[in-house]
């Protein structure tokens, strides 16, 4: 189970995590970063973007995400 890493880069909240991918027919993991939200009054703290991160990590942690 992974939590990912939430961090702020400039005016954006980012999530860094391991995503399953297919390489040469084998399922492997690749480290990716995805923008969660723009820093604003609504998303001012790390805990305010945590639900957005859980939406992305939910299928991966439940092992229902398919490798791309």
PDB file of N, CA, C and O in Angstrom:
ATOM      1  N   UNK A   1       0.847  -1.166   0.000  1.00  0.00           N
ATOM      2  CA  UNK A   1       0.000   0.000   0.000  1.00  0.00           C
ATOM      3  C   UNK A   1       0.898   1.237   0.000  1.00  0.00           C
ATOM      4  O   UNK A   1       1.865   1.324   0.757  1.00  0.00           O
ATOM      5  N   UNK A   2       0.562   2.164  -0.846  1.00  0.00           N
ATOM      6  CA  UNK A   2       1.390   3.369  -0.932  1.00  0.00           C
ATOM      7  C   UNK A   2       0.574   4.618  -0.594  1.00  0.00           C
ATOM      8  O   UNK A   2      -0.626   4.695  -0.859  1.00  0.00           O
ATOM      9  N   UNK A   3       1.261   5.580  -0.006  1.00  0.00           N
ATOM     10  CA  UNK A   3       0.642   6.850   0.347  1.00  0.00           C
ATOM     11  C   UNK A   3       0.972   7.920  -0.681  1.00  0.00           C
ATOM     12  O   UNK A   3       0.245   8.904  -0.817  1.00  0.00           O
ATOM     13  N   UNK A   4       2.058   7.729  -1.396  1.00  0.00           N
ATOM     14  CA  UNK A   4       2.510   8.758  -2.315  1.00  0.00           C
ATOM     15  C   UNK A   4       3.172   9.891  -1.546  1.00  0.00           C
ATOM     16  O   UNK A   4       3.201   9.892  -0.315  1.00  0.00           O
ATOM     17  N   UNK A   5       3.689  10.826  -2.270  1.00  0.00           N
ATOM     18  CA  UNK A   5       4.347  11.984  -1.659  1.00  0.00           C
ATOM     19  C   UNK A   5       3.686  13.233  -2.207  1.00  0.00           C
ATOM     20  O   UNK A   5       3.740  13.497  -3.408  1.00  0.00           O
ATOM     21  N   UNK A   6       3.060  14.003  -1.325  1.00  0.00           N
ATOM     22  CA  UNK A   6       2.415  15.252  -1.717  1.00  0.00           C
ATOM     23  C   UNK A   6       3.383  16.385  -1.427  1.00  0.00           C
ATOM     24  O   UNK A   6       3.941  16.478  -0.333  1.00  0.00           O
ATOM     25  N   UNK A   7       3.576  17.240  -2.415  1.00  0.00           N
ATOM     26  CA  UNK A   7       4.460  18.383  -2.225  1.00  0.00           C
ATOM     27  C   UNK A   7       3.975  19.539  -3.085  1.00  0.00           C
ATOM     28  O   UNK A   7       3.202  19.351  -4.025  1.00  0.00           O
ATOM     29  N   UNK A   8       4.436  20.725  -2.753  1.00  0.00           N
ATOM     30  CA  UNK A   8       4.060  21.907  -3.509  1.00  0.00           C
ATOM     31  C   UNK A   8       5.215  22.333  -4.389  1.00  0.00           C
ATOM     32  O   UNK A   8       6.348  22.462  -3.925  1.00  0.00           O
ATOM     33  N   UNK A   9       4.926  22.551  -5.661  1.00  0.00           N
ATOM     34  CA  UNK A   9       5.936  23.010  -6.606  1.00  0.00           C
ATOM     35  C   UNK A   9       5.390  24.286  -7.231  1.00  0.00           C
ATOM     36  O   UNK A   9       4.475  24.239  -8.053  1.00  0.00           O
ATOM     37  N   UNK A  10       5.946  25.416  -6.842  1.00  0.00           N
ATOM     38  CA  UNK A  10       5.433  26.696  -7.318  1.00  0.00           C
ATOM     39  C   UNK A  10       4.015  26.906  -6.819  1.00  0.00           C
ATOM     40  O   UNK A  10       3.771  26.911  -5.612  1.00  0.00           O
ATOM     41  N   UNK A  11       3.088  27.079  -7.736  1.00  0.00           N
ATOM     42  CA  UNK A  11       1.684  27.295  -7.368  1.00  0.00           C
ATOM     43  C   UNK A  11       0.840  26.037  -7.596  1.00  0.00           C
ATOM     44  O   UNK A  11      -0.371  26.142  -7.791  1.00  0.00           O
ATOM     45  N   UNK A  12       1.457  24.852  -7.575  1.00  0.00           N
ATOM     46  CA  UNK A  12       0.725  23.612  -7.812  1.00  0.00           C
ATOM     47  C   UNK A  12       1.032  22.595  -6.719  1.00  0.00           C
ATOM     48  O   UNK A  12       2.159  22.510  -6.231  1.00  0.00           O
ATOM     49  N   UNK A  13       0.010  21.824  -6.342  1.00  0.00           N
ATOM     50  CA  UNK A  13       0.188  20.683  -5.458  1.00  0.00           C
ATOM     51  C   UNK A  13       0.413  19.460  -6.342  1.00  0.00           C
ATOM     52  O   UNK A  13      -0.351  19.209  -7.275  1.00  0.00           O
ATOM     53  N   UNK A  14       1.467  18.702  -6.042  1.00  0.00           N
ATOM     54  CA  UNK A  14       1.857  17.551  -6.842  1.00  0.00           C
ATOM     55  C   UNK A  14       1.787  16.274  -5.996  1.00  0.00           C
ATOM     56  O   UNK A  14       1.942  16.308  -4.776  1.00  0.00           O
ATOM     57  N   UNK A  15       1.551  15.162  -6.671  1.00  0.00           N
ATOM     58  CA  UNK A  15       1.570  13.851  -6.036  1.00  0.00           C
ATOM     59  C   UNK A  15       2.577  12.995  -6.785  1.00  0.00           C
ATOM     60  O   UNK A  15       2.479  12.835  -8.001  1.00  0.00           O
ATOM     61  N   UNK A  16       3.547  12.445  -6.060  1.00  0.00           N
ATOM     62  CA  UNK A  16       4.535  11.548  -6.645  1.00  0.00           C
ATOM     63  C   UNK A  16       4.261  10.144  -6.104  1.00  0.00           C
ATOM     64  O   UNK A  16       4.140   9.953  -4.894  1.00  0.00           O
ATOM     65  N   UNK A  17       4.166   9.164  -7.005  1.00  0.00           N
ATOM     66  CA  UNK A  17       3.823   7.801  -6.602  1.00  0.00           C
ATOM     67  C   UNK A  17       4.341   6.805  -7.635  1.00  0.00           C
ATOM     68  O   UNK A  17       4.816   7.193  -8.702  1.00  0.00           O
ATOM     69  N   UNK A  18       4.245   5.522  -7.309  1.00  0.00           N
ATOM     70  CA  UNK A  18       4.645   4.449  -8.211  1.00  0.00           C
ATOM     71  C   UNK A  18       3.405   3.955  -8.943  1.00  0.00           C
ATOM     72  O   UNK A  18       2.411   3.591  -8.315  1.00  0.00           O
ATOM     73  N   UNK A  19       3.465   3.941 -10.281  1.00  0.00           N
ATOM     74  CA  UNK A  19       2.341   3.507 -11.098  1.00  0.00           C
ATOM     75  C   UNK A  19       2.716   2.240 -11.845  1.00  0.00           C
ATOM     76  O   UNK A  19       3.806   2.154 -12.411  1.00  0.00           O
ATOM     77  N   UNK A  20       1.817   1.246 -11.852  1.00  0.00           N
ATOM     78  CA  UNK A  20       2.121   0.030 -12.617  1.00  0.00           C
ATOM     79  C   UNK A  20       2.064   0.296 -14.123  1.00  0.00           C
ATOM     80  O   UNK A  20       1.123   0.923 -14.612  1.00  0.00           O
ATOM     81  N   UNK A  21       3.071  -0.181 -14.852  1.00  0.00           N
ATOM     82  CA  UNK A  21       3.135  -0.023 -16.305  1.00  0.00           C
ATOM     83  C   UNK A  21       3.575  -1.339 -16.932  1.00  0.00           C
ATOM     84  O   UNK A  21       4.146  -2.199 -16.261  1.00  0.00           O
ATOM     85  N   UNK A  22       3.303  -1.485 -18.219  1.00  0.00           N
ATOM     86  CA  UNK A  22       3.768  -2.651 -18.966  1.00  0.00           C
ATOM     87  C   UNK A  22       5.005  -2.277 -19.763  1.00  0.00           C
ATOM     88  O   UNK A  22       4.987  -1.318 -20.534  1.00  0.00           O
ATOM     89  N   UNK A  23       6.071  -3.029 -19.580  1.00  0.00           N
ATOM     90  CA  UNK A  23       7.297  -2.840 -20.346  1.00  0.00           C
ATOM     91  C   UNK A  23       7.727  -4.202 -20.861  1.00  0.00           C
ATOM     92  O   UNK A  23       8.007  -5.110 -20.079  1.00  0.00           O
ATOM     93  N   UNK A  24       7.778  -4.340 -22.177  1.00  0.00           N
ATOM     94  CA  UNK A  24       8.171  -5.597 -22.821  1.00  0.00           C
ATOM     95  C   UNK A  24       7.311  -6.768 -22.338  1.00  0.00           C
ATOM     96  O   UNK A  24       7.812  -7.878 -22.156  1.00  0.00           O
ATOM     97  N   UNK A  25       6.032  -6.519 -22.135  1.00  0.00           N
ATOM     98  CA  UNK A  25       5.122  -7.568 -21.703  1.00  0.00           C
ATOM     99  C   UNK A  25       5.164  -7.878 -20.223  1.00  0.00           C
ATOM    100  O   UNK A  25       4.419  -8.738 -19.751  1.00  0.00           O
ATOM    101  N   UNK A  26       6.020  -7.198 -19.481  1.00  0.00           N
ATOM    102  CA  UNK A  26       6.142  -7.423 -18.046  1.00  0.00           C
ATOM    103  C   UNK A  26       5.544  -6.250 -17.282  1.00  0.00           C
ATOM    104  O   UNK A  26       5.695  -5.097 -17.689  1.00  0.00           O
ATOM    105  N   UNK A  27       4.873  -6.537 -16.188  1.00  0.00           N
ATOM    106  CA  UNK A  27       4.327  -5.494 -15.346  1.00  0.00           C
ATOM    107  C   UNK A  27       5.421  -4.992 -14.401  1.00  0.00           C
ATOM    108  O   UNK A  27       5.970  -5.760 -13.611  1.00  0.00           O
ATOM    109  N   UNK A  28       5.727  -3.709 -14.488  1.00  0.00           N
ATOM    110  CA  UNK A  28       6.721  -3.093 -13.609  1.00  0.00           C
ATOM    111  C   UNK A  28       6.116  -1.822 -13.010  1.00  0.00           C
ATOM    112  O   UNK A  28       4.973  -1.469 -13.301  1.00  0.00           O
ATOM    113  N   UNK A  29       6.885  -1.153 -12.187  1.00  0.00           N
ATOM    114  CA  UNK A  29       6.419   0.094 -11.587  1.00  0.00           C
ATOM    115  C   UNK A  29       7.292   1.250 -12.050  1.00  0.00           C
ATOM    116  O   UNK A  29       8.509   1.114 -12.179  1.00  0.00           O
ATOM    117  N   UNK A  30       6.657   2.384 -12.296  1.00  0.00           N
ATOM    118  CA  UNK A  30       7.356   3.570 -12.746  1.00  0.00           C
ATOM    119  C   UNK A  30       6.975   4.728 -11.831  1.00  0.00           C
ATOM    120  O   UNK A  30       5.807   4.883 -11.475  1.00  0.00           O
ATOM    121  N   UNK A  31       7.947   5.530 -11.454  1.00  0.00           N
ATOM    122  CA  UNK A  31       7.679   6.674 -10.580  1.00  0.00           C
ATOM    123  C   UNK A  31       7.147   7.813 -11.438  1.00  0.00           C
ATOM    124  O   UNK A  31       7.786   8.219 -12.409  1.00  0.00           O
ATOM    125  N   UNK A  32       5.968   8.329 -11.075  1.00  0.00           N
ATOM    126  CA  UNK A  32       5.340   9.409 -11.816  1.00  0.00           C
ATOM    127  C   UNK A  32       4.920  10.514 -10.847  1.00  0.00           C
ATOM    128  O   UNK A  32       4.740  10.281  -9.652  1.00  0.00           O
ATOM    129  N   UNK A  33       4.771  11.711 -11.388  1.00  0.00           N
ATOM    130  CA  UNK A  33       4.268  12.852 -10.623  1.00  0.00           C
ATOM    131  C   UNK A  33       3.071  13.418 -11.366  1.00  0.00           C
ATOM    132  O   UNK A  33       3.099  13.557 -12.589  1.00  0.00           O
ATOM    133  N   UNK A  34       2.031  13.740 -10.631  1.00  0.00           N
ATOM    134  CA  UNK A  34       0.802  14.245 -11.225  1.00  0.00           C
ATOM    135  C   UNK A  34       0.333  15.464 -10.448  1.00  0.00           C
ATOM    136  O   UNK A  34       0.407  15.501  -9.219  1.00  0.00           O
ATOM    137  N   UNK A  35      -0.151  16.460 -11.180  1.00  0.00           N
ATOM    138  CA  UNK A  35      -0.652  17.668 -10.543  1.00  0.00           C
ATOM    139  C   UNK A  35      -2.012  17.375  -9.924  1.00  0.00           C
ATOM    140  O   UNK A  35      -2.912  16.865 -10.592  1.00  0.00           O
ATOM    141  N   UNK A  36      -2.154  17.702  -8.641  1.00  0.00           N
ATOM    142  CA  UNK A  36      -3.415  17.499  -7.947  1.00  0.00           C
ATOM    143  C   UNK A  36      -4.321  18.717  -8.065  1.00  0.00           C
ATOM    144  O   UNK A  36      -5.497  18.588  -8.403  1.00  0.00           O
ATOM    145  N   UNK A  37      -3.776  19.894  -7.789  1.00  0.00           N
ATOM    146  CA  UNK A  37      -4.577  21.114  -7.793  1.00  0.00           C
ATOM    147  C   UNK A  37      -3.654  22.324  -7.808  1.00  0.00           C
ATOM    148  O   UNK A  37      -2.463  22.230  -7.514  1.00  0.00           O
ATOM    149  N   UNK A  38      -4.238  23.453  -8.157  1.00  0.00           N
ATOM    150  CA  UNK A  38      -3.518  24.717  -8.092  1.00  0.00           C
ATOM    151  C   UNK A  38      -3.639  25.267  -6.675  1.00  0.00           C
ATOM    152  O   UNK A  38      -4.712  25.210  -6.074  1.00  0.00           O
ATOM    153  N   UNK A  39      -2.561  25.790  -6.150  1.00  0.00           N
ATOM    154  CA  UNK A  39      -2.565  26.379  -4.813  1.00  0.00           C
ATOM    155  C   UNK A  39      -3.538  27.548  -4.801  1.00  0.00           C
ATOM    156  O   UNK A  39      -3.413  28.475  -5.600  1.00  0.00           O
ATOM    157  N   UNK A  40      -4.514  27.502  -3.884  1.00  0.00           N
ATOM    158  CA  UNK A  40      -5.523  28.558  -3.785  1.00  0.00           C
ATOM    159  C   UNK A  40      -6.087  28.556  -2.368  1.00  0.00           C
ATOM    160  O   UNK A  40      -5.604  27.827  -1.503  1.00  0.00           O
ATOM    161  N   UNK A  41      -7.115  29.378  -2.135  1.00  0.00           N
ATOM    162  CA  UNK A  41      -7.753  29.401  -0.821  1.00  0.00           C
ATOM    163  C   UNK A  41      -8.353  28.040  -0.471  1.00  0.00           C
ATOM    164  O   UNK A  41      -8.324  27.622   0.686  1.00  0.00           O
ATOM    165  N   UNK A  42      -8.893  27.356  -1.470  1.00  0.00           N
ATOM    166  CA  UNK A  42      -9.502  26.046  -1.232  1.00  0.00           C
ATOM    167  C   UNK A  42      -8.448  24.978  -0.953  1.00  0.00           C
ATOM    168  O   UNK A  42      -8.669  24.092  -0.127  1.00  0.00           O
ATOM    169  N   UNK A  43      -7.315  25.054  -1.628  1.00  0.00           N
ATOM    170  CA  UNK A  43      -6.240  24.066  -1.462  1.00  0.00           C
ATOM    171  C   UNK A  43      -4.987  24.755  -0.933  1.00  0.00           C
ATOM    172  O   UNK A  43      -4.001  24.932  -1.648  1.00  0.00           O
ATOM    173  N   UNK A  44      -5.054  25.134   0.325  1.00  0.00           N
ATOM    174  CA  UNK A  44      -3.956  25.870   0.943  1.00  0.00           C
ATOM    175  C   UNK A  44      -2.990  24.952   1.695  1.00  0.00           C
ATOM    176  O   UNK A  44      -1.814  25.281   1.850  1.00  0.00           O
ATOM    177  N   UNK A  45      -3.484  23.805   2.161  1.00  0.00           N
ATOM    178  CA  UNK A  45      -2.636  22.911   2.956  1.00  0.00           C
ATOM    179  C   UNK A  45      -2.535  21.531   2.315  1.00  0.00           C
ATOM    180  O   UNK A  45      -3.317  21.175   1.433  1.00  0.00           O
ATOM    181  N   UNK A  46      -1.563  20.775   2.775  1.00  0.00           N
ATOM    182  CA  UNK A  46      -1.379  19.419   2.270  1.00  0.00           C
ATOM    183  C   UNK A  46      -2.593  18.550   2.609  1.00  0.00           C
ATOM    184  O   UNK A  46      -3.001  17.711   1.806  1.00  0.00           O
ATOM    185  N   UNK A  47      -3.163  18.748   3.784  1.00  0.00           N
ATOM    186  CA  UNK A  47      -4.325  17.936   4.169  1.00  0.00           C
ATOM    187  C   UNK A  47      -5.559  18.259   3.332  1.00  0.00           C
ATOM    188  O   UNK A  47      -6.453  17.421   3.215  1.00  0.00           O
ATOM    189  N   UNK A  48      -5.629  19.449   2.752  1.00  0.00           N
ATOM    190  CA  UNK A  48      -6.782  19.796   1.920  1.00  0.00           C
ATOM    191  C   UNK A  48      -6.730  19.099   0.555  1.00  0.00           C
ATOM    192  O   UNK A  48      -7.771  18.932  -0.081  1.00  0.00           O
ATOM    193  N   UNK A  49      -5.558  18.693   0.097  1.00  0.00           N
ATOM    194  CA  UNK A  49      -5.455  17.975  -1.182  1.00  0.00           C
ATOM    195  C   UNK A  49      -5.337  16.459  -0.983  1.00  0.00           C
ATOM    196  O   UNK A  49      -5.295  15.709  -1.959  1.00  0.00           O
ATOM    197  N   UNK A  50      -5.285  16.014   0.250  1.00  0.00           N
ATOM    198  CA  UNK A  50      -5.183  14.584   0.542  1.00  0.00           C
ATOM    199  C   UNK A  50      -6.325  13.776  -0.086  1.00  0.00           C
ATOM    200  O   UNK A  50      -6.058  12.708  -0.636  1.00  0.00           O
ATOM    201  N   UNK A  51      -7.590  14.233  -0.033  1.00  0.00           N
ATOM    202  CA  UNK A  51      -8.661  13.455  -0.694  1.00  0.00           C
ATOM    203  C   UNK A  51      -8.451  13.305  -2.204  1.00  0.00           C
ATOM    204  O   UNK A  51      -8.835  12.286  -2.778  1.00  0.00           O
ATOM    205  N   UNK A  52      -7.851  14.299  -2.848  1.00  0.00           N
ATOM    206  CA  UNK A  52      -7.562  14.204  -4.279  1.00  0.00           C
ATOM    207  C   UNK A  52      -6.515  13.123  -4.537  1.00  0.00           C
ATOM    208  O   UNK A  52      -6.603  12.385  -5.518  1.00  0.00           O
ATOM    209  N   UNK A  53      -5.535  13.037  -3.660  1.00  0.00           N
ATOM    210  CA  UNK A  53      -4.497  12.014  -3.786  1.00  0.00           C
ATOM    211  C   UNK A  53      -5.085  10.624  -3.561  1.00  0.00           C
ATOM    212  O   UNK A  53      -4.700   9.671  -4.239  1.00  0.00           O
ATOM    213  N   UNK A  54      -6.012  10.502  -2.617  1.00  0.00           N
ATOM    214  CA  UNK A  54      -6.621   9.207  -2.331  1.00  0.00           C
ATOM    215  C   UNK A  54      -7.443   8.701  -3.513  1.00  0.00           C
ATOM    216  O   UNK A  54      -7.539   7.492  -3.723  1.00  0.00           O
ATOM    217  N   UNK A  55      -8.038   9.615  -4.289  1.00  0.00           N
ATOM    218  CA  UNK A  55      -8.777   9.216  -5.491  1.00  0.00           C
ATOM    219  C   UNK A  55      -7.852   8.545  -6.506  1.00  0.00           C
ATOM    220  O   UNK A  55      -8.228   7.566  -7.149  1.00  0.00           O
ATOM    221  N   UNK A  56      -6.651   9.078  -6.639  1.00  0.00           N
ATOM    222  CA  UNK A  56      -5.683   8.533  -7.592  1.00  0.00           C
ATOM    223  C   UNK A  56      -5.084   7.229  -7.073  1.00  0.00           C
ATOM    224  O   UNK A  56      -4.932   6.267  -7.826  1.00  0.00           O
ATOM    225  N   UNK A  57      -4.744   7.199  -5.787  1.00  0.00           N
ATOM    226  CA  UNK A  57      -4.067   6.034  -5.225  1.00  0.00           C
ATOM    227  C   UNK A  57      -5.018   4.897  -4.867  1.00  0.00           C
ATOM    228  O   UNK A  57      -4.574   3.762  -4.693  1.00  0.00           O
ATOM    229  N   UNK A  58      -6.312   5.174  -4.754  1.00  0.00           N
ATOM    230  CA  UNK A  58      -7.284   4.151  -4.371  1.00  0.00           C
ATOM    231  C   UNK A  58      -7.257   2.917  -5.256  1.00  0.00           C
ATOM    232  O   UNK A  58      -7.108   1.809  -4.742  1.00  0.00           O
ATOM    233  N   UNK A  59      -7.397   3.069  -6.577  1.00  0.00           N
ATOM    234  CA  UNK A  59      -7.365   1.882  -7.448  1.00  0.00           C
ATOM    235  C   UNK A  59      -6.017   1.148  -7.426  1.00  0.00           C
ATOM    236  O   UNK A  59      -5.972  -0.075  -7.559  1.00  0.00           O
ATOM    237  N   UNK A  60      -4.938   1.888  -7.261  1.00  0.00           N
ATOM    238  CA  UNK A  60      -3.619   1.262  -7.219  1.00  0.00           C
ATOM    239  C   UNK A  60      -3.485   0.433  -5.943  1.00  0.00           C
ATOM    240  O   UNK A  60      -3.000  -0.697  -5.991  1.00  0.00           O
ATOM    241  N   UNK A  61      -3.909   0.982  -4.803  1.00  0.00           N
ATOM    242  CA  UNK A  61      -3.820   0.273  -3.542  1.00  0.00           C
ATOM    243  C   UNK A  61      -4.787  -0.901  -3.473  1.00  0.00           C
ATOM    244  O   UNK A  61      -4.506  -1.898  -2.807  1.00  0.00           O
ATOM    245  N   UNK A  62      -5.926  -0.792  -4.157  1.00  0.00           N
ATOM    246  CA  UNK A  62      -6.898  -1.892  -4.174  1.00  0.00           C
ATOM    247  C   UNK A  62      -6.521  -2.950  -5.211  1.00  0.00           C
ATOM    248  O   UNK A  62      -7.190  -3.976  -5.337  1.00  0.00           O
ATOM    249  N   UNK A  63      -5.447  -2.689  -5.946  1.00  0.00           N
ATOM    250  CA  UNK A  63      -4.948  -3.582  -7.006  1.00  0.00           C
ATOM    251  C   UNK A  63      -5.973  -3.794  -8.114  1.00  0.00           C
ATOM    252  O   UNK A  63      -6.018  -4.859  -8.729  1.00  0.00           O
ATOM    253  N   UNK A  64      -6.796  -2.778  -8.368  1.00  0.00           N
ATOM    254  CA  UNK A  64      -7.742  -2.842  -9.476  1.00  0.00           C
ATOM    255  C   UNK A  64      -7.245  -2.035 -10.670  1.00  0.00           C
ATOM    256  O   UNK A  64      -7.835  -2.104 -11.748  1.00  0.00           O
ATOM    257  N   UNK A  65      -6.163  -1.267 -10.493  1.00  0.00           N
ATOM    258  CA  UNK A  65      -5.590  -0.489 -11.591  1.00  0.00           C
ATOM    259  C   UNK A  65      -4.861  -1.430 -12.534  1.00  0.00           C
ATOM    260  O   UNK A  65      -4.113  -2.307 -12.102  1.00  0.00           O
ATOM    261  N   UNK A  66      -5.085  -1.238 -13.821  1.00  0.00           N
ATOM    262  CA  UNK A  66      -4.413  -2.075 -14.824  1.00  0.00           C
ATOM    263  C   UNK A  66      -3.183  -1.347 -15.337  1.00  0.00           C
ATOM    264  O   UNK A  66      -3.230  -0.134 -15.547  1.00  0.00           O
ATOM    265  N   UNK A  67      -2.083  -2.063 -15.543  1.00  0.00           N
ATOM    266  CA  UNK A  67      -0.893  -1.427 -16.120  1.00  0.00           C
ATOM    267  C   UNK A  67      -1.182  -0.888 -17.504  1.00  0.00           C
ATOM    268  O   UNK A  67      -1.882  -1.525 -18.291  1.00  0.00           O
ATOM    269  N   UNK A  68      -0.653   0.271 -17.799  1.00  0.00           N
ATOM    270  CA  UNK A  68      -0.881   0.900 -19.112  1.00  0.00           C
ATOM    271  C   UNK A  68       0.120   0.402 -20.121  1.00  0.00           C
ATOM    272  O   UNK A  68       0.088   0.817 -21.279  1.00  0.00           O
TER     273      UNK A  68
END
